[in-house]
Each structure stands twice: as C-alpha cells, then as structure tokens.
C-alpha cells in the first residue's frame, strides 16, 4: 500500500497493465519495503500499501512482489512452555463435535496456519499479516493486476476502524460519492469489525460491471453507497497558471512509475510561466513510488539533504534516501503544499521533507500517517508480511505517529465541496500573495 507498492528485483519486469514499465536496479536484498498501511482497491491491485526501496533510481511501487527464500530459522525457543497449547489441541482432537454444516472441517494444516495467524495477531499490528497458501496466491494476484475494482485506497485508522484513505479522482468510488475519511463499517452487509485491509480487499474486488455496497459512517451519520466495479484508469497530474493571482498549481493524484517525469514537465512549465508562487496539491494522493517522491523533493532541497529515513530500530542499518539536488526553483519562489487526510505514504514523505527543510509551508489538515516499512517473507507455500521499519522525516518524526501536522490548519467541509468552494486552496493563494 503501501500500498502504494515499491519493490526490489534482481531482474527487469513488465509493470502491470495500465502502469508504465521501468527498469529496476539490482538490490542488496530481495525485500519488499512497505509503507504498508493500506490497500488500493484497483484493477491494478495496489495491495497492502507495500513500499520497497532499491539501490539507485530503480525503486518501484506498483508491481509483483518478490519473496525472499524460505531459509528461515526454525529453532524452537526452549524458554517457551507450549503445554497449554498441546492440552487445547488434544482436547479439540478428542472431543470436538461438528454442529454446523457450513463450518469448514479443521485439518492439521489449517489448525497450524490458524495458530500462526493467532501468533501474528498478538503483535497488534494490522499490517503484519500471515497468508496461508490460498491467500498468499490471492495477494500475488492482487499485485499482478488480475481483477477489477472501485478505485480507492483503504486503511485502518488509530481506532482500528477500516477507513477510506482516498478515492482516486474519476474512479467508480469517486463518482459514487465515497470520500476520504469515510469509515467502512460493512461491505455487502459483512461487518468489517476486526477486519484487516487484506481481508477487505478480497470482499471489494470482483468482476468488472458487478456492484459492491459499502455501509459507511461519515461525520457520525450512517450512509450506504453502491459502487460498480470497473477497470481503473488513474489520472496522474494536472497543472496550470492563474494569471489573476500569479499562482502556479501542480496537482499530483498519485506517485506512479512516470510521476517524476511528469512532474519534471510540469515544473518546467512553471519555470517558463515566470511565477514565483507555487502550490503543490497532494490532497487525496495515497502515495506510490518512493523514487518519485525523492526525485520531486530534489527540485526543492540541496544535494545530499535527507528526504526520508528507513528506521530499523537497530535490527539492521538504517537506509537514508537523499536529494539529488536537481534544483531549478526560481529565486524567491514561495511554495505551499496542500495536504489532507487522504495524503499518505509518498505524499507524506515529500511533504515532510519539504516541511522539515523549511522549503515549503504545509496547508490543509493532518495527513493520514502511512509510514511503516514491510518485508514479505516466504514460509513454504504461505507468506508473512511483517513490519520491519518505519519512515522518518529528516527531523526524525515518525510518519506513522499521527501523520503530518500542517503549518496552517484549514478545514474543508462537505458543504464547501458541494458549493464548489475550496477554502484550503484559497488560503494557500492568500498566503502566497500576501505572505500571511
């Protein structure tokens, strides 16, 4: 998720349908580094918010996931007493009676997988997930882009409630009226209480043209919205100059494989406009490619300035991603970055880097807080998606710890949107033109 998804490969591969392919650089380990806090429910299957950084400029977010080999340590921990486990196991084996025809009969293998899932759940991290073989295959299918979807990214909020991070502009979810911040209480009548993002994705995805109904809570009010699944074509970037205010705006809707190139094009247009007032609109941008965020930030930060750090808390050496110092920002330019609850992952990496380096003023509302790093581990035919690190801004703030706080707080209500008003952008224009 991620999800968006970034990964490391030792080979070149073709990106999923609808995503530009790119060459991936060799990496020191075949690891899936995940900004893993959610899943994008698309035809592309951006699942789990996974992010992987590779060496050089080949990091990628949307692609198939490489599994590291199952050379795992299976040595038992002699300090653990499993006698209670075996007592319960033996009672079930000798006394359990099947009473419901719909129940799936337990097998030794399914019992083992259930025990592992219980162990993983005990860590209390909704983004550390064990996939039995069937679910592991589904996860790979999600990443490979083998299904249609509704075009939104979902996650789990601080209250462990499934939440819409952002509907992508122009997608079925967006057109149906789903909004960032909507709490997902049910999917086709199935309660989402205690449900992981990966489980939710399995319910949401499906054949193109089929409906899925969401039971939502928005500002405390219950709401039900039906969305018809479709192939998702994600808009990427829009930009332009407002001669009346002298403000140039670049709106980026997702950090995709070619976002860095597209941003460069928009940035050159900004340079030619003669403006020294720039708004970068990342509202509702759920993230994506780490390299795109680093490349974009490099226009605003000096060479070798820290953009973001992968903090492994002593388990291995931290990885610091630095600005290339590509520059090009006209002298005297003032920059505003617009963020909201739908700004996540790479959006937060970019915004946090500019905020900490005093290169931009953040306006809007608090960002989502998608900042964990994950690794996908092969366990036989099953797999384990485990949080191994966290994203830190240049000043050492953990993005996962509540997201980014804007320098200037400006809310935008449903009433504003319905009236076609944008108080957040209006405040950005006021700040750029008056300095206040």
N, C-alpha and C positions, 0 to 999 in steps of 0.2 A: 503497500500500500501501500507505503508504503506509503502501496500500495500501494505515491507511485512506486515503481519497482526498478531497482538498479541492480546490476549483477556483474560478476566477473566470469570470464570464459578464457579458455586457452585456445579458442578457435573462433573463426568468423561464422556468424549465422545470420539468417534472414529474419528480420523482425516480423511480428505478427501482422496480419492483414490490416491495412489502414495506418500502419506506423512505418515511417521511413527507416530503412535498414542503415546500420552503421557498423564500421569495423571496431571490434572490441580488442583492447590491448591485453597482452598476457598479464596474468596476475600471480602474485606470490602464493595465493591460496585460492581454491575454488569455493568462494564463500558468498553467501547471499547476505549483504548488509542491509538491514531493513529499517526504514523509517516506519516501522511496522506498527501502525496503529489502526489501520483500517483497510477496507477493500473497495475498489471501484467496481461497480456492477455494470460492466460494459460488454459489448460483443468482444472486446479485446481481452476481457478478463483480467483487469488490473487488480489482482487479489492480494490482500494482506498488507498493503502498503509497504511492501518489501523494497529495500534500497541497498544496492551493492556498489561499493566504490572500487574501481580498478586503478591500476597504476596509469599514470599519464592522462590522456584525454579520452579514454575509451569507456568511462563509466556509463552504465546504461540503466534505464529504469523499467522498460517495458519489454519483456522477453521471456524466454523459457528459463527455468531455474536449474542450475547445475547442483547436483547433490554431491557432498563430499563423501568419500568412500566409507563404508562401514568397517573401519578399522578401530572400533570403539573399545574402550576398556570395560570388560565385563567382570572384573574382580569384585566379589561380594565385599561389603563393608562389615567386618566382624563385630563392630560396635552396635549394630542394629539387631534388635530382637524381633524376628518375624513370627514368633509363636502364635500371637493373636491372629495374624493373617491366616496361618495354616489352620487354626481352630475354626475360623469362619468358613474357610474354603471347604474343610471336611464336613462341617455341618450342612452346607449347601449341597455338597455332593451326595450326602447320605439321606437328607430329609426333605429337600425342596420338592414341592409338587407343583406342576404347571397347572394353572387355573384359568388362564385366558388364552383363547385360541389365537388371538392376534399377537401374542408375545413371541418373540424370536427365541427359540431354544438356545440356551447357552452352550458353547463349546469350550474346550480347554483353551483354544487360541483366542476366542472372543473374551474370555474371562481374563486372560493375560493382558490383552490390549486395554480392557476396561480398568484393570489395576494400574497400568501405566498412565492412562488418562487421569485417574484419580491422583496419582503422584504429581503429575504436571499441574493439575488444578490447584494443588496445595500451595503452589508458589504465588498464587494470587495475581498473576499477570495474564490478562485476557488475550495477549498477543503471543504468548508462549503456548503452542498447541501441538498435541500429538495427533498424527494422522495414521490410522490403520491403513492397510494397503488400498482398499477401495477409495477411501477419502484422499489418500495420497495421489492416486491417479486422477481424481477429480480436480485436485489442486493444480496438478500439472496441466490438465485440460483447460482450466481457467486461465492460466498464464499463456497458454498457446493460442487462445482466442477461438475456442471451438463452440461458442454459444452466443446468443443474442442477449441483450439486457435492457436496462432502463436509463443508464447514463447518469449515475450519481455515485458519490463516494460516501461510505458509511464508516462509523467508528463507534467506540464505546467512550462515553463521557466520564467525568470524575465520579459520578454516582452509579457507574456500571450499567448505564442505560444505553441501548443501541440508538445511535444518533446519526442524522444526515449531516455529513460534513459539508458537502456542496453538490447540488445538481449541476451538471455541466451544461453550459449555455446551448440552447437549441435542441437538447435531447428530450426523449419522451418524459423523463422525470421533471425536467424544467417546464415543458409545455403543459404538463398536467397540474402544475401548481405546487409541487413539492419544494420546500425552502430549506436553506441551511439552518441548522438548529432544531429542525423538527425531530421530536422523539419518536422512534418507531416502537410502538407497543405490541403490534401484531403484524403478521404477514399472511395474507389469505386466511385470517382467523386463528392462526397459530401464535400463541403468546411468545414474545421474544425475551421474557424474563430469564436471565442467566444464559442467554444465547450468545455465542461468540460471533464475530463478524464472518468467519468462515462458514459457520452453520447457516447464518442468514443469507449469505451469497447463494448457497445451494437452493434455498427456497425462492430467491428472487430471480435467478437466471432461468431461462427456458427458451422455447422456440419463438422465433420472430412472429409477431401477429397475435400472440396469446397474452391475456391480461394477467396482472398481478395486483392485488388490492392491499394497500397499506393502512393499518389502523395507527393513527398518529396522535400526538399531543403537541399542540402549538400554543405557547403562552398560557398553558393550563387548560385549554379547551380541546375537547376530543374532535378529531377530524378523520374522515376516511377518504382516501384518494385511490382511484383505479388508474393504473398505468399500463399501456400496451407495449410489450417488448418490441424492440426493433434493432436493426443494425445501427451502431452508433458512429456518427461522423463528428469528431470533436473539433470545434473551431479553436484556433490557436492564438491568434494575435490580431489586434486592431490598433491603429494609431492615426493621429492627425493633429493639426494645429488649429487653435481657436484665435483668429485674428482679433476678435473683440477684446479678449483678455491677455493675449500674448502667451498663453499657456499651451504647452505641447503635452499630449497624453499618449502613453503607450499602455494598453490593456492586454495583459497576458492571461490566458484562461487555463493553461496547463504547461508544465515543463516537459515537453515531448522531445523526441530524438533530434528534431531540427529547430527547436526553440531558440537555441543560441544563435544559429544562422539568421533566423527570422528577426530576433531582437537586434542583431547587428544591422540588418536592413532598416529597421525602424529607427535605430539610433543614428544611422547616417542621415536619414530623412530629418530627424530632429536637429542634427548639426547644421544641415542646409537651411533650415527654417529661420535661423538667426535668433531663435528664442533662447532665453536663459532661465526659463521656468518650466520644470518637467515634473509631470505626475506619472508614476508607475503604478498602475491599478492591478493589484493582486487579489482583490476581493473574490471569494468563491473559487480561488485557484487551489486545487487539492495537492499540488506538488508534482513530482515526477523525477526527471533526471537530475542527479546531483551535479554532473558536469555542466549542465545548462545554467544552474544557479551560480556556480563558480565562475563561468565564463561571463555571465551578465554582471556579477559583482565586480569583476576585474576592470570594467569601464569606470568604476567609481572609487576603487581602492588602489593604493600604491602597490607596486610589485612586492610580493612576499608577505603582504598583510594577511593575517589569518581570516579565512572566510568561515570555517566551521571545523570543529574537532570531534573525532570519534573517540569517546572516552570509554576505555575498557576496565576502568577501576582496578588496575594492577594485574588483570589476568593476562594481558599482553600489552605491547607498546601501543600507545595512542597514535592515531593517524590524523595528521593536521593537513587540511586542504587549504591552499594559499592562493592569493590573487596572482594572476599573470601580469598585472599592471598594463593591460592593453590601453587604458586611458581613452582620451578623445573627448572628455567632457569640456565643453566651452567654459572659459574662465568666467567666474562669477555666477555660475549656474546654481540655482537653488532646486533641491529635489525633495519631493514628497512621495512616500509610498503609502498607498491605501491598503488597509488590511481589515479583515473581519473574521468572524468565527469560521468561515469557510476557507480561510487561508491556512494552509498546512504544509508540512514537510519541506520541500524545496522552497516554497514561498516563505516559510519561516526562516530557513537558512539564509536566503538572500536578504530578507528584511532585517533579521538580527545582525547580520554582518554590517549592513549599512548603518543601522542604529548605533551599534557599539563603536564603530569607527567614526561616528559623527558626520557621516556622509549624506544622510537623509533624515527627514522628520517623518515619523510614522503617525498617520491619522486614521481614525476609524474606531474599531472595537477590538478587544482582545482576540488574538489568533487561537487556533484550535489546540495546539500543543502536541503535535505529532513529531516525536523526536527519539524514538528508540531504534536501535540497530539490531538486526536479527541475523541468524545463521540457520540455514536449512540443512539438517543432518539426516543422512540415510541410515535407517535402522532396519536392516533386512529389506523387505518389500514395503515397510512402513517408513514414515519420516517424522522428524521432530523439528518444528520451527521454534527456535529458542532465542530469547532476547539476550544479547551478549554485550551490548554497549548502548551509549546514548549520545545524542548530538548536543554539543556545547557551542554556544555563541563565542565570539572572540573574547568576551569578558568573563567567560566561564559559566554563563547561565545555562541551565538545562532546559531545552525547548519543551521537553515533556512535562516540566514542572509548571503547568498552567498556561503555557504558551507565551506570546509576547504581549506586553502592555504598550499600547500606542502612546506617543508623546502627547498627542492631543486626542482626547476621547470625544467621539461624535457618534451618536446612535443613529440608526436608520430604521424606521418602523415600517410595518406593512402599509400603514396609511400613507407614508411618504411614497412608497413604491407605487401604490395604486394611483396616486395623484401625479405620477411621473416626476417626482422630485427626488433630488439626490443631495441631502444635506452634507454628506461626507465629502463629496467632490466639491461642493460649493465652499466648504470650509477650507479645503486644500487650495482652491483658487484664491480665496481671501488671504490665506497665509502667504502664498507666493507673490501676490501683488501688493500686499501691504506690509509684509514682514511681521504681522501679528496674528 
